[in-house]
Amino acid sequence: MTSATNTWNAIYKIVSGNTKYTTHMTTLRLQDDSLTTNIQDTLLHMIQKFAPDDNQEDDSEIHSQTRNLTHKPPDSEGDEEFTPQEVTQNMGNKKAPGGDGIPNEVWKCVSAILSRYLTAVYNGCVREGVFPKRWKKASIIHTVKPDKEGSDEVSKFRPISLIYSGGKMLEKLLINRINHNVFSRGHMNENQFGFRPQKITVDAALAIKAFLQESLDAGEVIAPISLNVLGAFDAA
């Protein structure tokens, strides 16, 4: 079980082998309200939930348009190539290994010795528009959400996908470049608090509190509306 106050700490300990972890695979409820009767059916139900088939026949119009865009060459000016310093500086230690079992500490040592080689590999990936398939393979760790141990719903699990260290490094390099482009050009809305550096959900709560206080002081009537998107990031 993961902690509500520190979601990721237990996961890193589990995958790194620093803690003993025992899970009991329980019966899960299917969409037709029946229950799985064996471990194979339970695992199949989890796979269908968290890694559904990507069937293009089920695409909506917007999905089809997005797929088509991926096949068109970009019309924007390309970024400068990655430098050896950029590659080595973005190599962290506190990351759980993926299916290759190679921890980031090892990658960091390799990058210090073969920095130019690794830099050439990553620049080649960007130049050719390729993310190596091997690096896309993920080890999925399922943890149970807090207070959901007794549930028979598949949504009680939180899947964590761990990709190869080489893929993590490429992701990090790309994210840094994307963030630089987005923030330097002012494309990020200041009201977005999630998935951005130096911003947390507490900042969103404080912004709402300030808005409410200002409106109340002005004698205005306020009607807050909260939207919770169910399973927004459950599937890959």
N, C-alpha and C positions, 0 to 999 in steps of 0.2 A: 504494500500500500504506500502511496506517496503522500507527503504532508501538504496540507493546504497552504502552509506558510513558505515552504521550500520545495517546490514541485520537482526540481531536477536533481537535487542532491542524492536522493535514494537511488535514482536511475543510474547515475554515474558510478555509484558504489557497486551496484549489481553487475553492470556490464564489465567493470574493471576487475571483478573477482574479489573485491575488498570486503564483501559481506555475504553471508549465507542467505540465500533467497529460496523460499519454498512457496510454490503456488499450487492451488488445487483447481484444476480445470473443471468447472461445474456445468451443469445442464443449462442451455440457453433457450430462450423462447424465440421461435421462428415467426415470420410474418403472418402465417396462417394460424397463429396462436398455439401451434403444437410445440412440443419440446424436443430438443435433440436427445438421442438415446445412447450415443457413444462418443468417444473422443474424436473420431474422424469427422462426424457430422458437426460437432462443436467447432472444430478448427476450420472446417469448410465454411461455416456460417460467418466466422470471424474474418476469413479471407475475403469473402464476398462483400462484407461490410466495409472493410478498411482498404482493400485493394481491388475494387471492382474492375471488370473488363472495360477497356476503352473502345467501345463500339461506335464507329463513326456514323452508323446508320441511326443512332439515337441523338445525333447532334441537332441542336437548335440552329436557327439561322446565324445567330451571333457566334456560336461555336464554330460553324463552318467558315465564317469570315476570319476568325482568329487563326484557324489552321492554315488558311490560304496565305495569311500575312507572314507566317513563319517560312514560307517558301520564296518570299520576295526579298531581293537584296536590299539592305538598308540604304536610304538616300541621305543619311547624315554623315558628317565628317567623322572619320575614325579616330579613336583615342590613340595616344602614344602607347607603344608597347610596354609591357611589364618590365621592370628592372629587377636584377638580382636582389637588390636591397628591399624592394617591395615584396618579393616572394618570401624572403627570410624573415622580415619583420612581421608578417601576417601569420606566422607559424606558431600557434599557441600550444600549451602543454596540457591543459585541463580539458581534454576531449576524449570521449570514449571511442575505442576503435570500432571499425565496421567489420564486414565479413572477412577482410584480409587479416585481421588480428594485429595489424601494425599500429601501435600507438603513435600519437603525434610527437612524442619525445624522440622516437626513432626518425621520423620524417624531418624533424628539426635538425638532427645531426647530419642526415643525408643532404639536406638543403645547404648546410654550411660547407660541405665538401664539394657537392656537385651543383652549386647554385646556378651556374650558367646553363647547364644541361636542363635542369628543371624549368628554368625561366624560358628556355627555347621551346620546351614541351607545352607550357601554358600559353605562350604566344602563338604557337601553332594551332592550338585548340580554338583560340579566338579568331585567328586569321581564316581558318577553314570552317568556322561555325560548327564545331563539333564538341560534344561533351561525351567522352569515351563511355561506351556501354558498360564496360567493366566497372567503372566508377559509379555508375547509377545503381548497381546492385546494393540492396540494403538488408541489414539484419534488423528485424522488427522485434522490439521488446514491448510486451504488453504488460502494463501495470494497472492495478485497480484504483479507480478514483476514490477519494475519501468518502467513507460512509456508504459505499456501494457494494460491500462484500457480499451481502445477502441477496442482491438483485439477480434476476435471471435474464436481464436485458443485455444485449451485446454492447450497448453504449456505455456500460459500466467500465469498459476497458479504455485506457488511454494508450494508443500505439505510438511508440517512439522509433523512428527509422534512423538507423546508423549506417551511413554510407562509407566507402573507403576513404582513407585519409587523403589520398590524392584528389578525390572529388571534393572533399571538404575545403581543401586549399584553393581549388579552382572556383568554388562557390564564393569563398571569402574574397578573393581577388575581384570577381565580377560584382559582388555586392558593394564593395568599396567604390568601384568606378561608377556604378549606378547611383549610389548615394551622393557622390560628388556632383554628378550631372544634375540630379534632381534638386539638391539643396542650393547649388551655385546658381541655378537658373530660376530659383524661386517657384518650383513646381509643386512643392509640398504644402498642403493646407495646414495652417497653424492649429486647426481644431482636431487634427489627427494626432492621437497620443500613443496608439499602439504601433508596434513594429518599427520604431524609429529610435535613434540614440538619444540619450539624456531625457527621455520621456517615459513616464510610467502612468499606470491607471490612477494613482493618487493625484497626479497633476490634473487629470480630467475631472476628478471629484472636486478638487479645489476650484477649478474654473467654473463648475456648475454652482458651487457654494457662493462664489463671488457674484455671479450673475443673479442668483436668487436673492441674495442680500440687497443688492442694488435695486432690484425690482420691488422688493418688500418695503424698502425705505421710501420708494417713490409712491407707495400705496397702490401698486398694480396687482392684478390677479394673475397668478401663475399656474399653469397646468403642465407639469413635466410628463413626458412620454418616454418610456424605456422600451427598447427593442432587443430581444435576445434571439439570435439566429441559431437554431438547433443544429448541432453537428456541422458547424461551418468548416472545420478543418479536420474532420475525422478520417477522410479518405484521401489517398494519394492517386 
